[in-house]
Structure formats: C-alpha cells, structure tokens
Amino acid sequence: MPTLEEIKRAPASTAIHELIASRWSPRAFSDKPVSAEVLQKLFTAASWAASSLNEQPWRFFFGRNGDATFAKILDSMVEANQGWAKHAPVLLLSVGKNVFSPGPYAGAHNPYALHDTGAASACLSLEATALGLHTHGIGGFDHEKARSHFNIPADFEIGACWAIGYLGDPETLPEGLKQRELAPRSRKAISDFVFAEWDVAAKL
C-alpha cells in the first residue's frame, strides 16, 4: 500500500529534483507546532527570492494557531477553507508593495509586486518541503476583509493566504476533501504552456 507521500510525489518519469517532486498542498495538518528556528529558516528562504530591482516587495502577516493574527487571517477565508485551515499551526497572509521604494524609480508603479511576492512564497514553500513541512496556498478568501483586518494601505496588493505545518491524517477531513487529499496529482503537458508563438507550441 503506497504512502500518502508516494501517492502525491510527482512521477519519477519527470526526472525533476526530489524537493520539487515532493512538494504538494495538503489540507490535513497535524497539531505539531512549528518551532521558531524552523520559521526563521522559512522566512529567510523567502527573503532570498529574486525580485525586480531587488525591491523585495513582499510582506507576510504571520499567525500561530490561537493568536489574534491567526484568527484574522482565518476569518478572512471562505467557510469551506476555514473548515480545514483552522487546524494548521501557522497561517500567513502575503501582500506586495506595488510602488518602488526610494531610489531611481521611487514612487513609480511596480507591476511585478505580486509576481515577486509569489516567488518569495515559492521559496518559502520549497524550504518547508526540505524541512519536512507542507504549505497550502489559499485563494478562497475575502481580500477586502483581510485588508480591513490588518489596515493594509492602498499601495500594497493582497497576495494569498497560506497554511503551514506538518502533515496530518486525511481521515480527519470531510469525505469530499479526503478523496482529493488521497488522489494522485496531475499537471498539464509542457506543450500546453510553453510556446514559440501565441498558438504554436515550442519544440524543446
């Protein structure tokens, strides 16, 4: 009987790095706390993401289960996501500053703010995978409620919510989510998203 990790790992035929092959987004999290040392590594990994003009526009709101920040992030989510995310030991909300800081482009619009915030989030997620944790990015939440909860100014764009923790038991999930948790992952073919022209797939 294959383990959940084996079910979720990208097929060996992809020949990609084990770290990437092993990254997936569970909904069942254990109540094991995430140590300050581990969190320091996750956010350090995020800090080393590439960004336009080295702006590093990202900001993360960080909450541990039971604290006020966690409660605000959770309250921003749609009910379906609250049901499982409330068990995660850590929740994040990412935002990106959409104007450049002092420098040659000070005050100019930064069109790459959320792109770069996503890159930082990906680095954080891969570091989490390397340390035996999992992350789950969450788009099902009320952006305006999140903005209000944290008094986020207009020059910051809302990114995503994130649940972080150690893998839990899929049996704790409602049946529909449990089946999704246990199902193998799938991805588009490279020819579906790598192109030489708008409608001509690239030849690798």
C-alpha positions as CSV (number, residue, x, y, z in Angstrom):
1,M,0.0,0.0,0.0
2,P,1.7,3.3,-1.1
3,T,2.0,6.0,1.5
4,L,0.4,9.4,1.0
5,E,3.8,10.9,0.2
6,E,4.3,8.4,-2.5
7,I,0.8,9.0,-4.0
8,K,1.4,12.7,-4.1
9,R,5.0,12.7,-5.4
10,A,5.4,13.7,-9.0
11,P,6.1,10.7,-11.2
12,A,9.7,9.5,-11.4
13,S,9.5,9.9,-15.2
14,T,9.5,13.7,-14.7
15,A,13.1,13.4,-13.6
16,I,12.8,16.6,-11.6
17,H,14.5,17.4,-8.3
18,E,13.1,15.4,-5.3
19,L,12.4,18.6,-3.5
20,I,10.0,19.8,-6.2
21,A,8.6,16.4,-6.8
22,S,7.7,16.1,-3.1
23,R,6.0,19.5,-2.7
24,W,2.2,19.3,-2.6
25,S,-0.6,21.1,-0.8
26,P,-2.4,19.1,1.9
27,R,-5.5,20.2,3.8
28,A,-4.9,17.8,6.7
29,F,-2.4,19.3,9.2
30,S,-1.2,17.9,12.5
31,D,-1.3,20.0,15.6
32,K,2.5,19.7,16.0
33,P,3.8,23.2,16.5
34,V,6.3,24.8,14.1
35,S,9.4,25.9,16.0
36,A,10.8,29.5,15.9
37,E,14.0,28.0,14.4
38,V,12.1,26.4,11.5
39,L,10.1,29.6,10.9
40,Q,13.3,31.6,10.8
41,K,14.5,29.3,8.0
42,L,11.3,29.6,6.1
43,F,11.3,33.4,6.1
44,T,15.0,33.5,5.4
45,A,14.4,31.4,2.3
46,A,11.6,33.8,1.2
47,S,14.0,36.7,1.7
48,W,16.4,35.3,-0.9
49,A,13.8,35.2,-3.7
50,A,14.6,37.2,-6.9
51,S,12.7,40.5,-7.3
52,S,12.6,43.4,-9.7
53,L,15.4,45.9,-8.8
54,N,15.9,43.9,-5.7
55,E,12.8,45.7,-4.3
56,Q,11.7,42.7,-2.2
57,P,8.2,44.0,-2.1
58,W,6.7,41.2,-0.1
59,R,5.3,41.4,3.4
60,F,3.9,38.4,5.4
61,F,1.4,38.6,8.2
62,F,2.2,35.6,10.5
63,G,-0.1,34.0,13.0
64,R,0.2,31.0,15.2
65,N,-2.9,28.9,16.0
66,G,-4.7,30.6,18.8
67,D,-3.3,34.1,18.4
68,A,-5.1,37.3,17.1
69,T,-3.3,37.3,13.8
70,F,-4.2,33.7,13.0
71,A,-7.8,34.5,13.9
72,K,-7.9,37.5,11.5
73,I,-6.4,35.5,8.6
74,L,-8.8,32.6,9.3
75,D,-11.8,35.0,9.4
76,S,-10.9,36.3,6.0
77,M,-11.3,32.9,4.4
78,V,-14.4,31.4,2.9
79,E,-16.2,28.9,5.1
80,A,-15.0,25.9,3.1
81,N,-11.4,26.8,3.7
82,Q,-11.9,27.8,7.3
83,G,-13.0,24.2,8.0
84,W,-9.6,22.7,7.4
85,A,-7.3,25.7,7.8
86,K,-8.3,26.2,11.4
87,H,-6.3,23.1,12.3
88,A,-3.0,24.3,10.8
89,P,-0.4,25.5,13.3
90,V,0.6,28.6,11.2
91,L,-1.3,30.9,8.8
92,L,0.2,33.6,6.7
93,L,-1.2,36.4,4.5
94,S,1.1,37.7,1.8
95,V,1.0,41.2,0.4
96,G,3.2,43.1,-2.1
97,K,4.1,46.8,-2.2
98,N,3.1,48.0,-5.7
99,V,5.3,51.1,-5.8
100,F,9.0,51.2,-5.7
101,S,10.9,52.4,-2.6
102,P,13.4,55.3,-2.6
103,G,15.9,55.0,-5.4
104,P,15.9,55.8,-9.1
105,Y,12.3,54.7,-9.5
106,A,10.9,56.0,-6.2
107,G,7.1,56.2,-6.2
108,A,6.8,54.5,-9.6
109,H,4.3,51.7,-10.0
110,N,5.9,48.2,-9.5
111,P,4.0,45.9,-11.9
112,Y,6.0,42.9,-10.6
113,A,5.0,43.2,-6.9
114,L,2.7,40.2,-6.7
115,H,4.9,38.2,-9.2
116,D,7.9,38.7,-6.8
117,T,5.8,38.0,-3.7
118,G,4.8,34.7,-5.3
119,A,8.4,33.9,-5.9
120,A,9.2,34.6,-2.3
121,S,6.2,32.3,-1.3
122,A,7.5,29.6,-3.6
123,C,11.0,29.8,-2.0
124,L,9.3,29.6,1.4
125,S,7.3,26.5,0.3
126,L,10.3,24.7,-1.0
127,E,12.3,25.3,2.2
128,A,9.3,24.0,4.1
129,T,9.3,20.8,2.0
130,A,13.0,20.4,2.6
131,L,12.4,20.6,6.4
132,G,9.5,18.1,6.4
133,L,6.6,20.5,6.4
134,H,3.9,21.3,3.9
135,T,2.3,24.5,2.8
136,H,-1.0,25.2,1.1
137,G,-1.7,28.5,-0.7
138,I,-5.2,29.7,-0.4
139,G,-7.1,31.9,-2.8
140,G,-10.5,31.5,-1.4
141,F,-10.7,34.5,1.0
142,D,-12.2,38.0,1.1
143,H,-9.5,40.4,0.1
144,E,-11.3,43.4,1.4
145,K,-11.9,41.8,4.8
146,A,-8.2,40.9,5.0
147,R,-7.3,44.5,4.1
148,S,-9.6,45.8,6.8
149,H,-8.4,43.4,9.4
150,F,-4.8,44.5,9.0
151,N,-5.3,48.1,7.9
152,I,-3.3,47.3,4.7
153,P,-2.7,50.6,2.8
154,A,-3.6,51.0,-0.9
155,D,-0.1,50.8,-2.1
156,F,0.0,47.1,-1.1
157,E,-1.7,44.4,-3.2
158,I,-3.2,41.4,-1.5
159,G,-1.4,38.1,-2.4
160,A,-2.7,34.9,-0.8
161,C,-3.3,33.1,2.5
162,W,-1.0,30.2,3.4
163,A,-1.4,27.3,5.8
164,I,1.9,25.8,7.1
165,G,2.5,22.8,9.2
166,Y,3.3,19.1,9.4
167,L,1.2,16.5,7.6
168,G,-1.9,15.3,9.4
169,D,-4.4,12.4,8.9
170,P,-6.6,12.6,5.8
171,E,-9.2,10.7,7.8
172,T,-10.0,13.9,9.8
173,L,-11.2,15.6,6.6
174,P,-14.8,15.6,5.3
175,E,-15.3,12.9,2.7
176,G,-15.0,15.1,-0.4
177,L,-11.8,16.7,0.8
178,K,-10.5,13.4,1.9
179,Q,-10.8,12.0,-1.6
180,R,-9.0,14.9,-3.0
181,E,-6.3,14.5,-0.4
182,L,-5.7,10.9,-1.4
183,A,-5.9,11.4,-5.2
184,P,-2.7,11.5,-7.3
185,R,-1.7,14.9,-8.6
186,S,-1.8,15.8,-12.3
187,R,-0.2,18.5,-14.4
188,K,-0.7,20.0,-17.8
189,A,1.7,18.8,-20.6
190,I,4.6,21.2,-21.2
191,S,3.3,21.7,-24.7
192,D,0.2,23.3,-23.2
193,F,2.1,26.2,-21.7
194,V,5.5,26.6,-23.5
195,F,5.1,28.3,-26.9
196,A,7.3,29.7,-29.7
197,E,4.4,31.8,-31.0
198,W,1.0,32.5,-29.4
199,D,-0.6,29.4,-30.8
200,V,2.5,27.4,-31.7
201,A,3.9,25.1,-29.1
202,A,7.7,25.3,-28.7
203,K,9.9,22.4,-29.7
204,L,12.3,21.6,-26.9
